[in-house]
Amino acid sequence: MKKAILFLCQGLEEYEASVFTDALGWTTTYGLEPIQLVTVGIRPKIKCAWNFTIEPEYQLNDIDIEEFDALLIPGGMTRSGFYEDAFDERLLSLIRQFDEAGKLIASVCVGAIPIAKSGVLKGRNGTTYHLSETRQDQLRELGVNVIQEAVVIDDNIITSRSPSAAMDVAFAVVERLTSKANVERIKEGMGFIEKSPA
């Protein structure tokens, strides 16, 4: 079974995390091939952007990253402290290790910025929040070729430009980790595509 880390930064946007928990969760109940999702952070409680407080299942120091096939990073809000964790060297090092191993790394919105900050997107294609030139400029300054598309895939790294693309990123993760048939199956179960009559 494939396993993925959902990395929870302080100030994350709840919806951007929930698309991963939902899509990957559906693989375990309705899908053709399950994917195990584990929530990980660097603090015991995470205060989210819109006032939810959540607790990661594991602290980063407590997991063996060799067991995991993907790293998923939701975006968040500056005013809620997102970059306190997003720019923490422990996360940046984790991103580098996943990239060096050719493992899948996926982000929503400004979740792309710590990926770029780690150095692994230098000279590669990516995107981030498109209604703020500041965020796209950050990517450019970090050596990223910014592409104006909702979802950008460069080899093992998936970035996206806003919360509206979040579900597409989650489905892309399911497909990359398992198969197109698996993602079509869960889309059907979740009501994104209509089930054919029997």
TAVEN-V667831 format. One record per residue. N is the residue number from 0. RES is the residue in one small letter. OMEGA is omega in whole degrees, -180 to 180 (NA if undefined). NEAR is the number of other C-alpha atoms within 8 Angstrom. D_LAST is the distance of its C-alpha to the last C-alpha in Angstrom with 2 decimals. Layout:
BEGIN
n: <N:N>
res: <RES:RES>
omega: <OMEGA:OMEGA>
near: <NEAR:NEAR>
d_last: <D_LAST:D_LAST>
END
This chain:
BEGIN
n: <0:1:2:3:4:5:6:7:8:9:10:11:12:13:14:15:16:17:18:19:20:21:22:23:24:25:26:27:28:29:30:31:32:33:34:35:36:37:38:39:40:41:42:43:44:45:46:47:48:49:50:51:52:53:54:55:56:57:58:59:60:61:62:63:64:65:66:67:68:69:70:71:72:73:74:75:76:77:78:79:80:81:82:83:84:85:86:87:88:89:90:91:92:93:94:95:96:97:98:99:100:101:102:103:104:105:106:107:108:109:110:111:112:113:114:115:116:117:118:119:120:121:122:123:124:125:126:127:128:129:130:131:132:133:134:135:136:137:138:139:140:141:142:143:144:145:146:147:148:149:150:151:152:153:154:155:156:157:158:159:160:161:162:163:164:165:166:167:168:169:170:171:172:173:174:175:176:177:178:179:180:181:182:183:184:185:186:187:188:189:190:191:192:193:194:195:196:197>
res: <m:k:k:a:i:l:f:l:c:q:g:l:e:e:y:e:a:s:v:f:t:d:a:l:g:w:t:t:t:y:g:l:e:p:i:q:l:v:t:v:g:i:r:p:k:i:k:c:a:w:n:f:t:i:e:p:e:y:q:l:n:d:i:d:i:e:e:f:d:a:l:l:i:p:g:g:m:t:r:s:g:f:y:e:d:a:f:d:e:r:l:l:s:l:i:r:q:f:d:e:a:g:k:l:i:a:s:v:c:v:g:a:i:p:i:a:k:s:g:v:l:k:g:r:n:g:t:t:y:h:l:s:e:t:r:q:d:q:l:r:e:l:g:v:n:v:i:q:e:a:v:v:i:d:d:n:i:i:t:s:r:s:p:s:a:a:m:d:v:a:f:a:v:v:e:r:l:t:s:k:a:n:v:e:r:i:k:e:g:m:g:f:i:e:k:s:p:a>
omega: <176:-180:-179:173:168:-175:-175:176:170:176:180:173:-174:-179:-177:173:-173:179:178:-180:-178:-177:-180:175:179:178:-176:-178:-175:-175:178:-179:-176:172:178:178:-180:178:-174:177:177:173:-174:178:-178:174:-175:-176:-174:169:167:168:-178:-180:175:177:-176:167:-174:-178:-174:-177:174:-173:178:-178:-170:-176:-176:176:-175:-174:173:175:-179:-173:177:-176:180:175:-175:-174:174:179:-176:180:177:-176:179:177:-180:177:178:179:-180:-180:179:-180:179:-180:-179:-179:-177:174:-178:-180:173:173:-176:170:176:-173:174:176:178:-179:180:180:-173:179:-178:-180:-178:-180:177:176:176:-174:-170:179:176:178:179:-178:179:176:177:179:-180:-180:179:172:-178:172:-174:-179:-179:175:-177:179:179:178:175:-179:-175:-177:178:174:180:-169:179:177:-179:-180:-171:-178:177:177:-180:178:178:177:179:-179:-179:-178:-177:-176:175:179:-180:-179:177:180:-179:175:178:-180:-179:177:178:172:-177:178:178:178:-178:NA>
near: <6:10:12:13:12:14:11:13:15:14:15:17:13:10:7:13:13:8:11:13:9:8:13:14:12:12:14:11:7:9:12:8:9:11:14:11:11:10:11:13:12:8:6:8:8:13:12:15:12:6:6:8:8:8:7:12:7:10:12:8:4:6:7:6:5:5:6:11:11:13:15:12:14:17:14:15:11:8:6:12:10:15:10:9:11:11:10:9:6:6:11:14:9:8:13:11:8:13:12:7:6:7:11:13:14:13:15:19:16:15:15:16:11:12:12:14:10:11:9:10:13:10:7:9:12:16:19:17:12:11:4:7:7:6:12:13:8:9:15:10:7:11:11:14:11:10:8:6:8:9:12:12:10:9:4:10:9:14:17:19:15:13:9:5:12:13:10:8:15:12:10:8:10:14:12:7:10:9:9:7:8:14:12:8:11:13:10:11:9:8:7:7:7:6:5:4:3:2>
d_last: <30.13:31.14:33.26:34.15:37.04:36.58:40.20:41.25:44.27:46.36:45.40:41.84:39.39:36.98:33.94:34.63:34.57:31.57:29.18:29.92:29.68:26.28:24.64:26.19:25.56:21.80:22.09:23.46:20.75:17.45:18.61:18.82:22.60:24.71:27.68:30.51:32.18:35.79:37.83:41.39:44.42:48.19:48.93:47.79:46.61:45.20:45.94:43.21:43.73:42.50:44.23:41.73:43.41:41.41:42.47:41.42:40.53:43.12:46.19:46.34:49.24:47.26:44.51:44.59:43.19:42.83:39.78:37.82:35.88:35.68:37.79:36.28:38.72:37.92:40.55:42.84:45.79:49.43:50.74:48.80:50.28:47.42:49.82:51.78:49.06:47.48:50.85:51.78:52.86:50.70:47.51:48.98:49.84:46.33:44.92:47.44:46.59:42.87:43.68:46.23:43.63:41.13:38.70:36.29:37.86:35.92:37.24:36.53:39.22:42.70:41.39:42.28:45.95:46.62:44.86:47.33:50.19:49.67:50.50:47.37:46.29:49.71:49.44:45.64:43.12:41.86:41.46:41.92:42.23:42.89:44.55:47.46:49.64:51.26:48.19:47.56:51.31:51.15:48.66:50.90:53.96:52.22:51.76:48.12:47.09:45.28:42.32:41.17:37.42:34.99:34.19:36.52:35.92:39.02:38.32:37.69:38.33:35.96:37.65:36.55:38.52:37.34:35.14:32.71:31.83:31.44:27.66:27.63:30.22:28.25:25.17:27.66:29.10:25.84:25.24:28.88:29.01:25.81:23.45:21.49:18.28:19.38:20.17:16.90:15.14:17.58:17.47:13.80:14.83:17.89:16.29:18.06:15.05:12.00:8.72:6.40:3.80:0.00>
END
